[in-house]
Amino acid sequence: MLPIEMISAILDSVQEAIEVTDRDGNIIYVNPAFCRITGLSFEERTRQNIFQASPDGALALALKTGVPVKGYRTRVGGSNAEVISNAVPIIIDHQIVGAVVIFQHITDIIKLIEELKKSTSIIQNLSDKYGQVTKSKYDFEQIIGRSQAIKECIMTGQMAAKSSSTVLLLGESGTGKELFAHAIHHASSRKDGPFIVINCAAIPETLLESELFGHVRGAFTGAIKDKIGKFELANSGTLFLDEIGDMNPLLQAKLLRVLQEREFERIGGTRPVSVDVRVIAATNRNLKQLVREGLFREDLYYRLNVVEINLPPLRERIEDIMDLANYMIVRLNRKLGKKVIGLSREAMTALHHYHWPGNIRELENVLERVMVSLDTDIITYKELAPHLSVNYPEAVNTEADLMPLDKMEQMMIERALKKYGTGVEGKREAARHLNISLATLYNKIKKHNINISNN
Ligand SMILES: Nc1ncnc2c1ncn2[C@@H]1O[C@H](COP(=O)(O)OP(=O)(O)OP(=O)(O)O)[C@@H](O)[C@H]1O
C-alpha cells in the first residue's frame, strides 16, 4: 500500500480532475486540477452534496446505481465547464462507501483530437511521399548498342548528366526514352535524390495539375487533405515528365513558370513553394509539329529543349539487334528460370529483317513470348516466325481489302481491348500484345475516339 502522503501528492499532481464523495453524496475531496478546470474552490465544493450540486452528473449516477459510468459528457454543476467524465462507485467489503469521478475539460480533449488529426495527416503525407519516391533503376551500362546513332545518344546523355539542364528525349514508343531518363539521373550529382516519374497521358487532365503541383485541403471538392505534388517530391532530384506532348495548354503555362522561376503554388495555396528539380521530358509525338499547329507552346518547347536527344528507331540501327537480343535472353532466363543460350542463324536473320514498329519493347516481348513455351536451349526460326508476322484481321488479307493504316491501327486496338478487356489490367495486357506502352495505348484510344465502354 502506498503511504497516504504519496497518494495525496499523486492526486494533487495529475492533469485530470478528480472528485470523491462519501456514500451519502457528500463531496469530500477535489484535487487542484478540478479547481483549475471548473473554477470552483476546494472549500466551496467540499461543502456541497453531489445530489444537489450535480444531480445529473456521472458521479451522482454511479453512486445511485452502483454501476460505473464511462465517457459521460456533461457540464459540472455550478460552473460552465463542459467535461467528459468516467465515474465508479468505491466498493469495500461489498458495500458502496462512496464514488469517484475523473474528468477532463472538453476543450483539452478537442485539442488532443485536433493534434492527433494533424499528426495523422503528417504521417499520411509522409507515407504517401515515401511510397512515391523512387530511385533510378538503370544506368548507362545497361543501355545496349554499338551503332553510331545510339553511341551519340549515350554521349549526349552523359554530357547532360554533368549539368542540371533540362533534357528533351524524343523517339518512337519503345526506343528507350525512360531508360535514358533513369541513366541521366543516375549519372548526375542528384543520383542520391529522388527520381520521380509522371506520365502526362495516363492521368486524366483534371487530376494532372494536382498530381504535379499538389493542393491544399479544401481547394476543390474531394481535396480532403493537403497533397504534395510530384514537383515537391522530386526536390533535389529529377522529375521525368513522360508524354509531355499530351499536356494541355493551361498546364503548359504553369510548367513554363516553374521552369523559369523554380517556384509554384499548390492548387488553392497562397504560399510559393521553391524547388530545385531537374526536369527530363519525353514524347513520341512530333513536338515541332504540335508547336506549328498551336497545340504546344513554343516558349515551353525551347525551355525543355536545352539538350535534345533523338532516340533512333530499332529498324535504323539493325546492327544493335544481336547485342540487344542476347542481353534480353540473359535477363529473360533469370525471369523465366530458363537456360536459353541464343538464337539460330535463321532466327537472327529474321530479327534483322523485321521492321520493329514497337522497337526494343517489341523485341523484348517477342523474345519473352517465344521463351515462355520453349523447351530447347536455342530459339529457332520455327518458334520465332509466328511472333513476327503481323496478325492481320481476316477482312484485310487481300490486296482488294487494303485500308488506311490509321483504320488498321484502330481495328487492332479494338480487337485487343475486346480480347483482354477494358479494365486497367486488360488495357495493360492489350498494350503488351500490341507492343506499345500503356500510356501510348491511352493516347491512341483518345486519338481514335474508341468507346471503351462498348468493347
Ligand atoms: N538500348 C537499350 N538497351 C537495353 N534495353 C533497352 C534499350 N532501349 C530500350 N530498352 C528496353 O526497352 C523497353 C522500352 O524502353 P522504354 O520504356 O525506356 O521506352 P520508351 O521510349 O520510354 O517507350 P514509351 O514511349 O512507349 O514510353 C524497356 O524495357 C527498356 O529497358
The ligand as a Tripos MOL2 file, in Angstrom:
@<TRIPOS>MOLECULE
LIG
   31    33     1     0     0
SMALL
NO_CHARGES

@<TRIPOS>ATOM
      1 N1         19.3700    0.4340  -75.5670 N.pl3     1 LIG1
      2 C1         18.6650   -0.3710  -74.7630 C.ar      1 LIG1
      3 N2         19.2890   -1.3550  -74.1220 N.ar      1 LIG1
      4 C2         18.6150   -2.2050  -73.3390 C.ar      1 LIG1
      5 N3         17.2900   -2.1660  -73.1360 N.ar      1 LIG1
      6 C3         16.6180   -1.1920  -73.7430 C.ar      1 LIG1
      7 C4         17.2630   -0.2330  -74.5760 C.ar      1 LIG1
      8 N4         16.3360    0.6270  -75.0150 N.ar      1 LIG1
      9 C5         15.1600    0.2320  -74.5040 C.ar      1 LIG1
     10 N5         15.3240   -0.8560  -73.7330 N.ar      1 LIG1
     11 C6         14.2520   -1.5690  -73.0320 C.3       1 LIG1
     12 O1         13.0810   -1.4930  -73.8380 O.3       1 LIG1
     13 C7         11.9120   -1.2610  -73.0640 C.3       1 LIG1
     14 C8         11.2300    0.0120  -73.5050 C.3       1 LIG1
     15 O2         12.0380    1.1220  -73.1680 O.3       1 LIG1
     16 P1         11.4290    2.4800  -72.5650 P.3       1 LIG1
     17 O3         10.2600    2.1950  -71.6980 O.co2     1 LIG1
     18 O4         12.5710    3.2270  -71.9900 O.co2     1 LIG1
     19 O5         10.9030    3.1160  -73.9350 O.3       1 LIG1
     20 P2         10.1340    4.4910  -74.1580 P.3       1 LIG1
     21 O6         10.7600    5.1060  -75.3560 O.co2     1 LIG1
     22 O7         10.1350    5.2680  -72.8910 O.co2     1 LIG1
     23 O8          8.6700    3.9690  -74.5100 O.3       1 LIG1
     24 P3          7.2520    4.7600  -74.4430 P.3       1 LIG1
     25 O9          7.3980    5.9870  -75.3180 O.co2     1 LIG1
     26 O10         6.3200    3.7710  -75.0360 O.co2     1 LIG1
     27 O11         7.0100    5.0690  -73.0140 O.co2     1 LIG1
     28 C9         12.3770   -1.2090  -71.6200 C.3       1 LIG1
     29 O12        12.1910   -2.4850  -71.0270 O.3       1 LIG1
     30 C10        13.8490   -0.8710  -71.7190 C.3       1 LIG1
     31 O13        14.5590   -1.3690  -70.6240 O.3       1 LIG1
@<TRIPOS>BOND
     1     1     2 1
     2     2     3 ar
     3     2     7 ar
     4     3     4 ar
     5     4     5 ar
     6     5     6 ar
     7     6     7 ar
     8     6    10 ar
     9     7     8 ar
    10     8     9 ar
    11     9    10 ar
    12    10    11 1
    13    11    12 1
    14    11    30 1
    15    12    13 1
    16    13    14 1
    17    13    28 1
    18    14    15 1
    19    15    16 1
    20    16    17 2
    21    16    18 1
    22    16    19 1
    23    19    20 1
    24    20    21 2
    25    20    22 1
    26    20    23 1
    27    23    24 1
    28    24    25 2
    29    24    26 1
    30    24    27 1
    31    28    29 1
    32    28    30 1
    33    30    31 1
@<TRIPOS>SUBSTRUCTURE
     1 LIG1         1 GROUP 0 **** ****
